[in-house]
């Protein structure tokens, strides 16, 4: 994909996400993230799309990648905490991420 196509596809994925077509957004975003792994906004939107479409394992994996690049991303920590809560049986891990998100100024409400 060339840069122009990537930008167009990213914009298209945002439209799908905004219209709550989360699985469709994820399908568009996955090749973008594969082509441009350092595109943080695309990776975070992919994680959000996975979260909202209940693909929690994939959401967790993408959020961990986001946090590898930017460990002080409070929103990614919040979403990771929420993802771990939804996956069940990981309350302690979730609580750690949520505390970190809050300490980074991310509101938990």
C-alpha positions as CSV (number, residue, x, y, z in Angstrom):
1,X,0.0,0.0,0.0
2,X,1.3,3.4,-0.8
3,X,1.0,6.3,1.7
4,X,-2.0,7.8,-0.1
5,X,-3.9,4.5,0.0
6,X,-2.9,4.0,3.7
7,X,-4.3,7.4,4.6
8,X,-7.5,6.8,2.7
9,X,-8.0,3.4,4.3
10,X,-7.3,4.8,7.7
11,X,-10.0,7.5,7.1
12,X,-12.4,4.8,5.9
13,X,-11.7,2.7,9.0
14,X,-12.4,5.7,11.2
15,X,-15.8,6.1,9.5
16,X,-16.6,2.4,10.1
17,X,-15.5,2.8,13.8
18,X,-17.6,5.9,14.2
19,X,-20.7,4.1,12.8
20,X,-20.0,1.3,15.3
21,X,-19.1,-1.2,12.6
22,X,-16.1,-2.3,14.7
23,X,-15.3,-5.6,13.0
24,X,-15.3,-3.9,9.7
25,X,-13.0,-1.2,11.0
26,X,-10.7,-3.9,12.4
27,X,-10.5,-5.6,9.0
28,X,-9.5,-2.4,7.3
29,X,-7.0,-1.5,10.0
30,X,-5.1,-4.8,10.3
31,X,-3.4,-4.5,6.9
32,X,-2.5,-0.8,7.7
33,X,-0.9,-1.8,11.0
34,X,0.9,-4.6,9.2
35,X,2.2,-2.2,6.6
36,X,3.1,0.6,9.0
37,X,3.7,-1.0,12.5
38,X,4.9,2.3,13.9
39,X,1.5,4.0,13.1
40,X,0.4,4.4,16.7
41,X,-3.0,5.9,16.0
42,X,-3.9,3.1,13.6
43,X,-2.8,0.5,16.1
44,X,-4.8,2.1,19.0
45,X,-7.9,2.3,16.8
46,X,-7.4,-1.3,15.8
47,X,-7.2,-2.2,19.5
48,X,-10.3,-0.2,20.2
49,X,-12.1,-1.9,17.3
50,X,-11.1,-5.3,18.6
51,X,-12.3,-4.4,22.1
52,X,-15.7,-3.1,20.9
53,X,-16.2,-6.2,18.7
54,X,-15.3,-8.5,21.7
55,X,-12.1,-9.8,20.1
56,X,-10.5,-9.4,23.5
57,X,-7.4,-11.5,22.9
58,X,-6.5,-9.4,19.9
59,X,-7.3,-6.2,21.7
60,X,-4.9,-7.2,24.5
61,X,-2.1,-8.0,22.1
62,X,-2.5,-4.7,20.2
63,X,-2.6,-2.7,23.4
64,X,0.6,-4.4,24.7
65,X,2.2,-3.4,21.4
66,X,1.0,0.2,21.9
67,X,2.4,0.2,25.4
68,X,5.8,-1.2,24.3
69,X,6.2,1.9,22.2
70,X,4.6,4.3,24.7
71,X,4.4,3.0,28.2
72,X,2.9,6.3,29.5
73,X,-0.2,6.1,27.2
74,X,-2.9,6.5,29.9
75,X,-5.7,5.7,27.5
76,X,-4.1,2.5,26.3
77,X,-3.6,1.4,29.9
78,X,-7.2,2.2,30.7
79,X,-8.4,0.1,27.7
80,X,-6.0,-2.7,28.6
81,X,-7.4,-2.7,32.1
82,X,-11.0,-2.8,30.8
83,X,-10.0,-5.6,28.3
84,X,-8.5,-7.7,31.1
85,X,-11.7,-7.1,33.2
86,X,-13.9,-8.3,30.3
87,X,-11.7,-11.4,29.7
88,X,-12.4,-12.6,33.3
89,X,-10.2,-14.1,35.9
90,X,-7.6,-11.4,35.6
91,X,-8.8,-8.9,38.1
92,X,-5.4,-8.3,39.7
93,X,-3.8,-7.5,36.3
94,X,-6.7,-5.3,35.3
95,X,-6.5,-3.4,38.6
96,X,-2.8,-2.7,38.1
97,X,-3.4,-1.3,34.6
98,X,-6.4,0.8,35.8
99,X,-4.3,2.2,38.7
100,X,-1.5,3.1,36.3
101,X,-4.0,4.7,33.9
102,X,-5.4,6.8,36.7
103,X,-1.9,7.8,37.8
104,X,-1.3,9.0,34.2
105,X,-4.4,11.2,34.5
106,X,-6.8,9.0,32.7
107,X,-10.3,9.2,34.2
108,X,-11.8,5.8,35.1
109,X,-15.4,6.9,34.8
